[in-house]
Amino acid sequence: MSPGQAGRSCPLHYRYRPELLCQAPESWPDDVLYVIGGLYGNPFALDAIEAMAAEERAAGRSVRLLFNGDFNWFNASAPWFADINRRVLRYDASLGNVELELASPSSDAGCGCGYPDFVEDGVVARSNQIIQRLQQQAHAHPEIQRQLKALPRWRCMIFGGLKILVLHGDPESLAGWGLSRERLARQGAGQLAHWFRQTGADLILCSHTCLPLMWSGQVDGRSCGLINNGAAGLANLAGDHRGLVVRLAASGPSVAPLVGLQAGVLSAALVPVDFALDDWLALFDRLWPAGSAAAVSYRSRVRSGTALAPDEIRMSC
């Protein structure tokens, strides 16, 4: 499969200019912000996230939830598709490539993942099969399609006195892999520093590439940080089925974070999302039995996690 084929291509309408992303930041006065990338249709992870937010509110803190794309993926049945979107769209949200391909399918984008060369062809082909099933559900729910189409492609806000840029891929494309572990390990932080200069952001929060990372450093004497949460609804680490979300607040989280950084007055942490694994596996297996595209690509990860160790999340490139 060549780089220009479905699942690897990056359509022009996915692209944007980094210098425009933070031109008009919103003001968010909340006490706590959760940024939730890659829910992937997991309702039990969503239950856990909503319970975490409820605990924050019970402690007297105002909370905002922001879903920064790919909250759909495995939910390719009518009730499951409708339920996930109904629940997520009550909160703040922005587009991932999955939502864009559900709302406005491209003729040549496939899943819209923009997979780079280090992702094997079989993964690409199976992702295209998954999006085709999911698109059937989207076509049957035109009101949800309209809601998805109206979502922004990124959000920039002033939170805790800092400029926070929340996007899905990277600062040049909705499906960009420039903020992936693989690209940062190969290329270092030069491009990342350039994007911090172009956007003026203090923190960049992203998802899309499905493995978590945290980076902090100085850019022209200014403290900057990057957090990729990996996936909220899918296992991220070796032997660990839990998802991860980003929590920003002046106060520390009640759930012990896996890793964090201090950004001005803000504590920025990757917090685990502990959901009912047996219930999730039962639901997953009903829709995606052995041999199906999602089972081949993801079931081992759902059950057993990835090869990434917790001490590898923080990168020093």
C-alpha positions as CSV (number, residue, x, y, z in Angstrom):
1,M,0.0,0.0,0.0
2,S,1.5,3.3,-1.0
3,P,1.6,6.4,1.2
4,G,-1.1,8.0,-0.9
5,Q,-3.7,5.3,-0.4
6,A,-6.7,5.3,1.9
7,G,-5.8,5.4,5.6
8,R,-2.4,6.8,4.9
9,S,-3.3,9.9,2.9
10,C,-3.9,13.3,4.6
11,P,-6.5,15.3,2.7
12,L,-5.9,19.0,2.2
13,H,-9.0,19.9,4.3
14,Y,-7.4,18.2,7.3
15,R,-4.6,20.7,7.3
16,Y,-4.3,24.1,9.1
17,R,-1.7,26.7,9.8
18,P,-0.1,26.6,13.3
19,E,0.1,30.4,13.6
20,L,-3.7,30.6,13.4
21,L,-4.5,28.1,16.2
22,C,-4.2,30.4,19.2
23,Q,-5.1,33.8,17.6
24,A,-8.3,34.1,19.6
25,P,-8.1,32.0,22.8
26,E,-11.3,31.5,24.9
27,S,-11.3,32.2,28.6
28,W,-12.2,29.1,30.7
29,P,-12.6,30.0,34.4
30,D,-13.2,26.4,35.6
31,D,-11.2,24.9,38.5
32,V,-10.5,21.6,36.7
33,L,-10.2,20.6,33.1
34,Y,-10.2,17.1,31.8
35,V,-9.0,16.6,28.3
36,I,-10.2,13.2,26.9
37,G,-8.7,12.0,23.7
38,G,-9.5,8.6,22.2
39,L,-12.5,7.3,24.1
40,Y,-13.0,5.0,21.1
41,G,-16.6,4.3,22.0
42,N,-15.9,2.7,25.4
43,P,-19.0,3.4,27.6
44,F,-17.4,2.0,30.7
45,A,-14.5,4.4,30.4
46,L,-17.0,7.2,30.0
47,D,-18.8,6.0,33.1
48,A,-15.5,6.2,35.0
49,I,-14.6,9.7,33.7
50,E,-18.0,11.0,34.6
51,A,-17.6,9.5,38.1
52,M,-14.2,11.3,38.4
53,A,-15.8,14.6,37.5
54,A,-18.6,14.0,40.0
55,E,-16.1,13.5,42.8
56,E,-14.4,16.8,41.8
57,R,-17.8,18.6,42.0
58,A,-18.5,17.0,45.3
59,A,-15.3,18.5,46.6
60,G,-16.5,21.9,45.5
61,R,-14.6,22.3,42.3
62,S,-16.1,23.3,39.0
63,V,-15.1,20.9,36.2
64,R,-15.1,21.0,32.4
65,L,-14.8,17.9,30.2
66,L,-13.3,18.4,26.7
67,F,-13.3,15.4,24.3
68,N,-10.6,16.1,21.7
69,G,-11.6,13.6,19.1
70,D,-12.0,9.9,18.3
71,F,-14.7,9.4,20.9
72,N,-16.2,7.0,18.3
73,W,-14.5,3.9,17.0
74,F,-15.7,0.5,18.3
75,N,-19.3,1.6,18.7
76,A,-20.5,0.3,15.3
77,S,-24.1,-0.7,16.3
78,A,-27.2,1.6,16.4
79,P,-27.8,1.8,20.1
80,W,-24.1,1.9,21.0
81,F,-23.4,4.6,18.4
82,A,-26.3,6.8,19.5
83,D,-25.5,6.4,23.2
84,I,-21.9,7.4,23.0
85,N,-22.6,10.4,20.9
86,R,-25.5,11.5,23.0
87,R,-23.4,11.4,26.1
88,V,-20.2,12.9,24.8
89,L,-21.9,15.8,22.9
90,R,-23.4,17.1,26.1
91,Y,-19.9,18.3,26.9
92,D,-17.3,20.3,25.1
93,A,-15.8,18.5,22.1
94,S,-13.6,18.9,19.1
95,L,-13.1,16.7,16.0
96,G,-10.9,13.7,15.6
97,N,-10.3,12.1,12.2
98,V,-13.0,9.5,13.0
99,E,-15.7,12.1,13.6
100,L,-14.7,14.0,10.5
101,E,-15.0,10.9,8.4
102,L,-18.4,10.2,10.0
103,A,-19.7,13.7,9.4
104,S,-18.1,14.4,6.0
105,P,-16.6,11.3,4.5
106,S,-13.7,11.8,2.1
107,S,-13.5,9.7,-1.1
108,D,-9.9,8.8,-0.5
109,A,-9.2,9.2,3.2
110,G,-10.4,5.8,4.4
111,C,-10.3,6.0,8.2
112,G,-8.6,9.4,8.0
113,C,-5.8,8.2,10.3
114,G,-3.0,9.5,8.1
115,Y,-0.9,6.5,9.2
116,P,2.9,6.9,8.7
117,D,5.2,4.4,7.2
118,F,6.0,2.7,10.6
119,V,2.5,1.4,10.9
120,E,2.0,-1.9,9.0
121,D,-0.4,-2.2,6.1
122,G,-2.6,-4.7,7.8
123,V,-3.4,-2.2,10.6
124,V,-4.3,0.4,7.9
125,A,-6.6,-2.0,6.0
126,R,-8.4,-3.1,9.2
127,S,-8.9,0.5,10.3
128,N,-10.5,1.3,6.9
129,Q,-12.9,-1.7,7.5
130,I,-13.8,-0.4,10.9
131,I,-14.7,3.1,9.7
132,Q,-16.8,1.6,6.9
133,R,-19.0,-0.1,9.5
134,L,-19.1,3.0,11.7
135,Q,-20.1,5.1,8.7
136,Q,-23.2,3.0,8.2
137,Q,-24.3,3.9,11.7
138,A,-23.6,7.6,11.1
139,H,-25.6,7.6,7.9
140,A,-28.6,6.2,9.9
141,H,-28.2,9.1,12.5
142,P,-28.3,12.3,10.4
143,E,-28.8,14.5,13.5
144,I,-25.6,13.2,15.1
145,Q,-23.8,13.7,11.8
146,R,-24.9,17.3,11.8
147,Q,-23.7,17.8,15.4
148,L,-20.4,16.2,14.6
149,K,-20.0,18.4,11.5
150,A,-20.4,21.5,13.6
151,L,-17.6,20.7,16.0
152,P,-14.3,22.7,15.8
153,R,-11.0,21.1,14.8
154,W,-9.1,22.5,17.8
155,R,-9.6,24.5,20.9
156,C,-7.4,27.2,22.4
157,M,-8.1,28.6,25.8
158,I,-6.6,30.7,28.7
159,F,-6.8,28.4,31.7
160,G,-5.0,29.0,34.9
161,G,-3.3,32.0,33.3
162,L,-1.7,29.8,30.6
163,K,-2.4,29.5,26.9
164,I,-3.6,25.9,26.3
165,L,-3.8,24.5,22.8
166,V,-6.0,21.3,22.5
167,L,-6.0,19.5,19.2
168,H,-6.2,16.0,17.9
169,G,-3.2,15.3,15.6
170,D,-0.5,17.9,15.5
171,P,-0.4,21.7,14.8
172,E,-0.4,21.2,11.0
173,S,-3.0,18.5,10.5
174,L,-6.0,17.0,12.3
175,A,-4.4,13.5,11.5
176,G,-0.8,14.5,11.9
177,W,1.7,12.3,13.7
178,G,4.2,15.0,14.5
179,L,3.4,14.7,18.2
180,S,3.8,10.9,18.4
181,R,6.4,9.1,20.4
182,E,7.9,7.6,17.3
183,R,8.4,11.0,15.5
184,L,9.8,12.7,18.6
185,A,12.2,9.8,19.2
186,R,13.4,9.9,15.6
187,Q,13.5,13.7,15.0
188,G,14.0,15.2,18.5
189,A,12.2,18.3,19.7
190,G,13.2,20.8,17.0
191,Q,9.9,20.7,15.2
192,L,8.0,20.8,18.5
193,A,9.8,23.9,19.6
194,H,9.0,25.5,16.2
195,W,5.3,24.8,16.8
196,F,5.5,26.3,20.3
197,R,6.9,29.5,18.7
198,Q,4.3,29.5,15.9
199,T,1.3,29.0,18.2
200,G,2.4,30.8,21.3
201,A,1.0,28.0,23.4
202,D,2.3,27.2,26.9
203,L,0.9,23.7,26.8
204,I,-0.1,21.5,23.9
205,L,-2.5,18.7,24.6
206,C,-3.1,16.1,21.9
207,S,-4.2,12.5,21.2
208,H,-4.5,10.5,17.9
209,T,-1.3,8.5,18.0
210,C,-2.7,6.2,20.6
211,L,0.4,6.0,23.0
212,P,1.0,8.5,25.8
213,L,3.9,10.8,26.2
214,M,4.8,13.9,28.3
215,W,7.5,16.4,27.4
216,S,8.6,19.6,29.0
217,G,11.3,22.1,28.2
218,Q,12.4,25.6,27.5
219,V,11.6,27.3,24.1
220,D,13.4,30.6,23.8
221,G,13.5,30.9,27.6
222,R,9.8,30.1,28.0
223,S,8.6,26.9,29.8
224,C,6.5,24.7,27.5
225,G,4.9,21.3,27.8
226,L,3.3,18.7,25.6
227,I,1.0,15.9,26.8
228,N,-0.4,13.2,24.6
229,N,-2.9,11.1,26.6
230,G,-2.7,8.1,24.3
231,A,-6.2,6.8,24.7
232,A,-8.9,7.4,27.3
233,G,-10.9,4.2,26.4
234,L,-8.1,1.8,25.5
235,A,-5.2,0.3,27.4
236,N,-1.9,2.3,27.2
237,L,0.7,0.5,29.3
238,A,2.1,-3.0,29.7
239,G,-0.2,-5.2,31.8
240,D,-2.6,-2.3,32.5
241,H,-6.1,-2.1,30.9
242,R,-6.8,1.4,32.1
243,G,-7.2,4.5,29.8
244,L,-5.6,7.8,30.4
245,V,-6.8,11.4,30.4
246,V,-5.2,14.8,31.0
247,R,-6.2,16.6,34.2
248,L,-5.3,20.3,34.5
249,A,-6.0,22.2,37.8
250,A,-4.3,24.3,40.5
251,S,-4.9,21.4,42.9
252,G,-3.7,17.8,42.6
253,P,-6.0,15.0,41.6
254,S,-7.6,12.7,44.1
255,V,-6.6,9.7,41.9
256,A,-2.8,9.1,41.9
257,P,-1.5,10.3,38.5
258,L,1.0,8.2,36.5
259,V,3.1,11.2,35.6
260,G,2.8,15.0,35.8
261,L,4.4,18.3,35.3
262,Q,4.0,21.8,36.9
263,A,3.1,24.5,34.5
264,G,2.8,27.9,36.2
265,V,0.1,27.5,38.9
266,L,-1.3,24.4,37.1
267,S,-0.7,20.8,37.9
268,A,-0.9,18.9,34.6
269,A,-1.2,15.2,35.1
270,L,-2.0,12.0,33.2
271,V,-4.6,10.3,35.3
272,P,-5.7,6.7,34.8
273,V,-9.3,5.8,33.9
274,D,-10.1,2.5,35.7
275,F,-13.2,0.9,34.1
276,A,-14.8,-2.6,34.3
277,L,-12.6,-4.7,32.0
278,D,-14.8,-7.8,32.0
279,D,-17.8,-5.7,31.0
280,W,-15.8,-3.9,28.3
281,L,-14.5,-7.2,26.8
282,A,-18.0,-8.7,26.8
283,L,-19.4,-5.8,24.9
284,F,-16.4,-5.6,22.5
285,D,-16.6,-9.4,21.7
286,R,-20.3,-9.2,20.9
287,L,-19.8,-6.7,18.1
288,W,-16.2,-7.6,17.2
289,P,-15.8,-11.4,17.4
290,A,-12.6,-13.3,16.8
291,G,-11.3,-12.6,13.3
292,S,-13.0,-9.3,12.8
293,A,-11.0,-6.2,12.0
294,A,-11.2,-4.7,15.4
295,A,-10.5,-8.0,17.2
296,V,-7.4,-8.6,15.1
297,S,-6.0,-5.1,15.6
298,Y,-7.1,-4.3,19.2
299,R,-8.3,-7.2,21.4
300,S,-4.9,-8.2,22.7
301,R,-4.4,-4.6,23.7
302,V,-7.8,-4.3,25.3
303,R,-7.0,-7.2,27.5
304,S,-3.3,-7.0,28.1
305,G,-2.1,-3.5,27.3
306,T,0.9,-2.4,25.3
307,A,4.6,-2.8,25.5
308,L,5.1,0.7,27.1
309,A,6.3,0.9,30.7
310,P,5.1,3.8,32.9
311,D,8.6,5.2,33.3
312,E,8.8,5.6,29.5
313,I,5.9,8.1,29.3
314,R,8.1,11.0,30.0
315,M,10.3,11.9,27.0
316,S,13.5,14.0,27.2
317,C,14.2,14.4,23.4
